[in-house]
Amino acid sequence: MNDSPLDGLDARAIALAYLGFGTAGILGGELLLSTVLGSTPTPAAKVVGGLSFVAVSTAFVWALVARKDRRIERQQASVRSSLEHLRTVVAASPVPITAVTPEGRVTRWNDAATETFGWEREEVLGELIPYGASEGGENSESVEEIIRRTIAEDGLSNVAVERRRANGDHGEFRLSTAVIRDADGEVSEIVGVLVDVTAQQRRERRLREFEQAVEQAGHAIYLTTPDGEITYVNPAFEETTGYDAAEVIGEPASILSSGEMPETYYERLWRAVQSGETWQERIIDRRKGGELYTAIQTIAPIESNGDIDGYVAIQSDVTESELTRQRLGVLNRMFRHNLRNRMNVIEGYAELIRQNEAAVADEELADAAEAIVEAAGDLASLSEKAQTVSDALESEGSPRRVSTLVEDAVSRAESAYPEATMRTDIETGLRERVDSRVGAALDELIANALKHGGETVHIDVCRAEDDDSKLIVRVADDGPGIPDEEWRVIKRGEETPLEHGTGMGLWLVHWVVKKAGGSMELEPSSLGGTAVMLKLPVGSERPRAWFPNDD
């Protein structure tokens, strides 16, 4: 908008106009006075002087107007440059910048808006703004409402909105708006700057979920600096150690040291974690009250751009389970040792009774002696079975070809039961390996089938149809089958006074297969008896920590 009618003219035009009007005014005025009014003509010198003044004034006016034109031109050039820079900045902005009319039609749309939302500039210019609010979203304020609020509040700042992209996905943004008005103060455009915070919001939600998981974890968790200074502990840490968070934050992790671990333990630990490895070992630490506790401790470095920013330590308190295992181990060894010794005594005396002349003559006494010998033998066998269970569960398994395990088990069974009929059917080309401890389970299943079943045992081995990582080993017999109540006890994982197994054989199979990472099922046998199906993982896959009383 021009300030005056003269603003549209340049300095030369204004100066010439001024000169023309001035000259015409002097000469015309002189002519009018002399001819109309009859006045004495003005001396020529004065007329020349007046014309000279007009000429000088014209030059002065020309200089002033020319100076103003130059200033205006510089200002206009500056404005044009600023506008060009602004357009460049808007175009090159890494965040979406858009502008719309008060009716919501797009007037500006930069490349970042295209990259973020998926619509090209040519598609949207002059059209209603394409990205709508996400239906049902927490921040689903409509475009119309945003425009209304922007005009009412003369701009918005950092408003959370959810918007739909061209591909149908929804994003989360922080929106700031500004109002552009024309010379009459009317709203001509509304400019919006949108910062895409979708990934940031997703990370923040994951961090909140992680924090909640750590806070509610049943294991003691604490964080440290690279030097081992504790920076965070979770509630389970406080419960396990007896220390409140305020008591240990800022303290070295060695506050838990019990003095029971050798210095070499900590030297190996630090070498491992400082080199970026994860450390997992058993440790004995001390609670605030002075009591020792045993934990399985895992320590992992927290890395950022290749640098270690600190460490996270997780402790699983196994004090009670270790004591339980120790007690069971001692009781088991004492039971087996004493039982074996006392059974030898009973067998010896029973044999003396059976060989005594009076016992030979007394049939009832001879039968009693025979029953004692048989019962002693059963108890001795039970002791040996307990030893087998202990050896199988306490040993470390290793991958072994399943066909070899089956063949070895069959060979041992044929030696023990020479009159039995054994048949194996191993899938052609099957060379996969399973946990070597499965051999003890196969021995027990075959022996149980021949001892309590019939005279025929079939063993089939094949890949699982529904899972390539599993193998099926099926042991079938032609006997009377496993009683339902005994199978229920095994599946439940515990015995009761009213429901319990008759022996340890099935428990051995159940525990070994479980520790090998597999499962056991019962099904009818094509031979007319029972088939026990073992589903085993290929290789040495198995739980890292498992105890026989686990579900």
Salt bridges, closest charged atoms under 4 A:
ASP7 OD1 - LYS68 NZ 3.14
GLU73 OE2 - ARG80 NH2 3.14
GLU84 OE1 - ARG87 NH2 2.94
ASP111 OD1 - ARG121 NH2 2.97
GLU141 OE1 - ARG149 NH1 2.95
GLU145 OE2 - ARG148 NH2 2.52
GLU153 OE2 - ARG149 NE 3.54
ASP154 OD1 - ARG181 NH2 3.67
GLU172 OE2 - ARG205 NH2 2.99
GLU189 OE1 - ARG108 NH2 3.09
ASP196 OD2 - ARG165 NH2 3.21
GLU247 OE2 - LYS288 NZ 2.66
ASP317 OD2 - ARG287 NH2 3.29
GLU322 OE2 - ARG282 NE 3.20
GLU347 OE1 - ARG340 NH2 3.70
GLU351 OE1 - ARG354 NH2 2.52
GLU370 OE1 - ARG354 NH1 2.42
GLU384 OE2 - ARG340 NH1 3.70
GLU396 OE1 - ARG542 NH2 3.28
ASP408 OD2 - ARG400 NH2 2.81
GLU427 OE2 - ARG463 NH1 2.47
GLU432 OE2 - ARG463 NH2 3.48
ASP435 OD2 - ARG437 NH2 2.89
ASP435 OD2 - ARG542 NH1 3.68
ASP443 OD1 - ARG412 NH2 3.03
GLU444 OE1 - LYS385 NZ 3.19
ASP460 OD1 - ARG423 NH2 3.76
ASP466 OD2 - LYS535 NZ 3.31
ASP467 OD2 - LYS470 NZ 3.63
GLU499 OE2 - ARG488 NH2 2.90
GLU499 OE1 - ARG492 NH1 2.96
GLU521 OE2 - LYS491 NZ 3.30
GLU523 OE2 - ARG474 NE 2.48
